[in-house]
Amino acid sequence: MTPAAPLTRTVLFLADGKVVDELNKPTADLVLDKMRAWGLEMRKVTIKGLLAHKLRLALTSLAIVLGVTFISGTFVLTDTLHNMFTSLVGSIYQRSTSRSGVSPVPGNSADAVRNPLPDECS
């Protein structure tokens, strides 16, 4: 795939819909250098925008932290409930088996025989 910069005659740089700079017969390196120079300016503009809207920055950060916290808490809660019910049910079945000597699940013993179906059902 061929880079687009060597194939163009002119590169226009826009800011707020207005042409702010122009490169004639650009090379990829010239365009990259220009973009890097603008990168420093963009960082300054970004920092100024964040500092101008401190409340919005704080509330957005708080919303992200709360969202991650609630999702993590939900995962911990569901895992804890799952483990608790699994161990609870397992201990109930273990106690009932050890007391009576019979499997707590009906039809689960080795000598269980099913009743035959009535003739009208077949």
N, C-alpha and C positions, 0 to 999 in steps of 0.2 A: 504494500500500500504506500502510495506516494504522499508525503506531507503536503498540506495545502499551501503553506507559505511560499515555497519557490514557484508555484504556478500562478500566483496572483501578481497583478501589476501594482496595486495600491492596497494598503491596509489602513482602514480608518479606525480610530479609537473614539468611542462615544462615552459621554458622561451626561446623564439626565437627558438623553435624547439629542444631545448636541455634539457635533464633531469637535473634539478637543485636541486631536493630534492626527498626523498622517505620515505614513511611510511609503515612499515610492520605491519600486523594485526591492521589496524586502527579502531578506534571507531569514531562515528559521532562527538563527542566532540573534539577529536584530530585533525580531518580534519578541523573543524570549527575554532579552535584556530590557526591552521597554516594559514588558509585563512585570518583570521583577521590580523595576523602579516604581511601578504603580502599586505593587504589593505592599511596599513600605507605607505609602500614602493611605492605602486601604486599611491597614492595621491601625493607623492613627485615627482615621475616621470611625472605625469600629469601636475603639476605646472611648473616643469622645461620645459616641452614641450611647454606649453602655453607661458612662458616667452621667449623661444627661437624663437617663431614664432609670435611676437607681431603684425606685420602687418596683417597676416592671421587672427588672433583673432579679430582685430579691424574691418577688412572688413567683416568678417562673422557676427559679432555683428551688424554692420551697415546694412547689407543685411536683417537680421531678423527684425530689427526695421523698416526699410523702407517697407518691405513686410507687416508687421502687420499694419503699418500706411496706406498704400494704400488700403488694404482690408477694414479697418475700414472706411476710407474716401469714398470708393465706397458704403458701406452700408448706410452711412449718406446721400450721394448724391441721391441714389435711393429712400430712404424714403422721402427726402425733395421734390424731383420732383413728386413723387406719391401724396403726400399731397397737393402740389401746384396745380396740374392738377385736382385733385378731388374737391378741393374747388373752382377752377376757373370754371369748368364745372357746378358744382352745383349752383354757383351764376348766371351764364348765364341763365340756365334753370329757376331759380327762378325769375329773372327779366323778362324773356319773358312770363312766366305764369302770373305774377302779372300785366303786361301791357295789354295783350290781353284777359286774362280770358280764354284762350284756352290752352289745354295741348300741349307742344312743340313736343311731340312724336306723330306722326300720328297714328291714330287707337287706341289711348290709352284712349279715352273718353268713358263714360258709354253707350252712345247711338250710337256708331259707328256700321255700318252694312257693311259687306263685299259684294262686288259685286259678283253675281253668276258666276260660270264658264261657258264658252260657251259650247254648246252641242258637238262640235267637239273635245273638250279636254277630255270628259268623256267616 
